[in-house]
Amino acid sequence: MRVVVSGGGSGGHIYPALAVCEALERLDSGGARLYIGGSTGMETEIVPKAGVPFQAVTARKLRKVLSPSTLGVIWSLCKGYREAKTYLKAFKADVVIGTGGYVAAATVLAGVRLGLPALILENNVVPGRTNRWLARYVQQVCLSFEATGREFPIGKWVVTGMPLRAGIVAPQEVTPEQARSAFPGLVADRFTVLVLGGSQGARAVNTFVVDAAMRLLGAGVQILHQTGAKNFEEVCTQAQERNLPIGDGYLPRAFLETEQIPLAYRAADMIVCRGGMSTLSEVTANGLPALVIPLPTAYADHQTANAKALEAAGACLHRAEKELSASKLEAEVLALRDAPAQRERMRAASYHMGRPNAAYEVARVVIYTTIKMG
C-alpha cells in the first residue's frame, strides 16, 4: 500500500504523522510512504532525519484576522494543492492522511479530488477549523476524545487516540533512579520535575520555571527543563543571571532527542507542560501527573479544553497562565511533592487515559478504509 501522510508547522502535527508511518511499516512492510509537508516548517528537518521520503509544497498559515495577507494565503493554498496533486499522481498514492496544518488541507483535498481514500486526525477536544472543513470530504476522522465526535458527521469518526512514536514509554525494567542517572547532573533519589513547552518551547512557562528554580532546588527538587530551541539561549542567560547551578540539579535542554524523551518521562515524578495533545498524549501514555499551563493564544482556546478534559478525569491540574506566577508555580510543585497519595491517584487516572498503541489503531483504520474503498 502506497501511503501519503501530510502535516506541518508544529511537532503536534509532524510526530503523529511519523508515528503512523512507523506503525504502517510494521503492519504493511511491503508498502511505501511519502510525507508531504510545507517548504519552511519544522518538518523539512525532522522528517528526513526520521528516514521518511519527504516532498515540500507551498503553504502559509491563515491568521485570525482578515488582512491583505489573506489573499497570499489563499494563493499559497491553491499553489500547494496543485503541487500536492502532482506529487500524489507521481507517487501513485493509494490513500492520504492529514494530521493538521494548512499543508495537510492542500494535500488531503488534492487526494479527495483524485478519488483517493482520505483520513484526518483531530486530537484536540476542540477541532481545528481546517479539520472541520475537511471532514465533509474524507472517509474517516480519527479522534482522541469521544466528546469531539459531536463536531463531525455521524458515522465518520472513531476514537483511536493520538499516534505516538515507538518507544515513547521506557521499558518497565528501567527504574526512575536509572533513568535519572542517564542525565548527568540529576541525582537518582531526588524528586524530579520535567518541564515541557512543546516542540517550539513556551517562553512564559520557561520564565516561571527559571524564576522559581532556585527556591525549588533549595527545597530538594531537581528540574529537567526542555526549553525549545529558539528559547534555549535566553533561558541559559536568565539562569546565569539568577546564579542557578546549571548542570547540578537544574538541567536546561533545547530539545530532548528521540532516545532521551522516554528516559526523561521515566525520570520524572511530575510534569509541567503546555496543553497541546502531542505532549499530553505522551504524558498520559507514561502515566504521569501533570501541571498543565495552556497556551492562552491557541486557536479557540483548545489547549484549555484539553487540560480541562484531563483535569476532569483526575489526571492533571490545570492552571491558567494569567493566574500563575513563579511563587505560585513553586507552591503547586511542592504541594504535589508533599502529597504522594494525590500523585498516585493522578498517575492512575493518567494511565487510564493513555493510549500508547494509538498509532497502530490509526494504521488499522487506514488499511481497513483503503481496502473498503478499493
C-alpha positions, 0 to 999 in steps of 0.5 A, a space after each residue: 500500500 502506497 501511503 501519503 501522510 501530510 502535516 506541518 508547522 508544529 511537532 503536534 502535527 509532524 510526530 503523529 504523522 511519523 508515528 503512523 508511518 512507523 506503525 504502517 511499516 510494521 503492519 504493511 512492510 511491503 508498502 511505501 510512504 511519502 510525507 508531504 509537508 510545507 517548504 519552511 516548517 519544522 518538518 523539512 528537518 525532522 522528517 528526513 532525519 526520521 528516514 521518511 521520503 519527504 516532498 515540500 509544497 507551498 503553504 502559509 498559515 491563515 491568521 485570525 484576522 482578515 488582512 491583505 495577507 489573506 489573499 497570499 494565503 489563499 494563493 499559497 493554498 491553491 499553489 500547494 494543492 496543485 503541487 500536492 496533486 502532482 506529487 500524489 499522481 507521481 507517487 501513485 498514492 493509494 490513500 492520504 492522511 492529514 494530521 493538521 496544518 494548512 499543508 495537510 488541507 492542500 494535500 488531503 483535498 488534492 487526494 479527495 479530488 483524485 478519488 483517493 481514500 482520505 483520513 484526518 486526525 483531530 486530537 484536540 477536544 476542540 477541532 481545528 477549523 481546517 479539520 472541520 472543513 475537511 471532514 465533509 470530504 474524507 472517509 474517516 476522522 480519527 479522534 482522541 476524545 469521544 466528546 469531539 465526535 459531536 463536531 463531525 458527521 455521524 458515522 465518520 469518526 472513531 476514537 483511536 487516540 493520538 499516534 505516538 512514536 515507538 518507544 515513547 514509554 521506557 521499558 518497565 525494567 528501567 527504574 526512575 533512579 536509572 533513568 535519572 542517572 542517564 542525565 548527568 547532573 540529576 541525582 537518582 533519589 531526588 524528586 524530579 520535575 520535567 518541564 515541557 513547552 512543546 516542540 517550539 518551547 513556551 517562553 512564559 512557562 520557561 520564565 516561571 520555571 527559571 524564576 522559581 528554580 532556585 527556591 525549588 532546588 533549595 527545597 530538594 527538587 531537581 528540574 529537567 527543563 526542555 526549553 525549545 530551541 529558539 528559547 534555549 539561549 535566553 533561558 541559559 542567560 536568565 539562569 546565569 543571571 539568577 546564579 542557578 547551578 546549571 548542570 547540578 540539579 537544574 538541567 536546561 535542554 533545547 530539545 530532548 532527542 528521540 532516545 532521551 524523551 522516554 528516559 526523561 518521562 521515566 525520570 520524572 515524578 511530575 510534569 509541567 507542560 503546555 496543553 497541546 495533545 502531542 505532549 499530553 498524549 505522551 504524558 498520559 501514555 507514561 502515566 504521569 501527573 501533570 501541571 498543565 499551563 495552556 497556551 492562552 493564544 491557541 486557536 479557540 482556546 483548545 489547549 484549555 479544553 484539553 487540560 480541562 478534559 484531563 483535569 476532569 478525569 483526575 489526571 492533571 491540574 490545570 492552571 491558567 497562565 494569567 493566574 500563575 506566577 513563579 511563587 505560585 508555580 513553586 507552591 503547586 510543585 511542592 504541594 504535589 511533592 508533599 502529597 504522594 497519595 494525590 500523585 498516585 491517584 493522578 498517575 492512575 487516572 493518567 494511565 487510564 487515559 493513555 493510549 500508547 498503541 494509538 498509532 497502530 489503531 490509526 494504521 488499522 483504520 487506514 488499511 481497513 478504509 483503503 481496502 473498503 474503498 478499493 
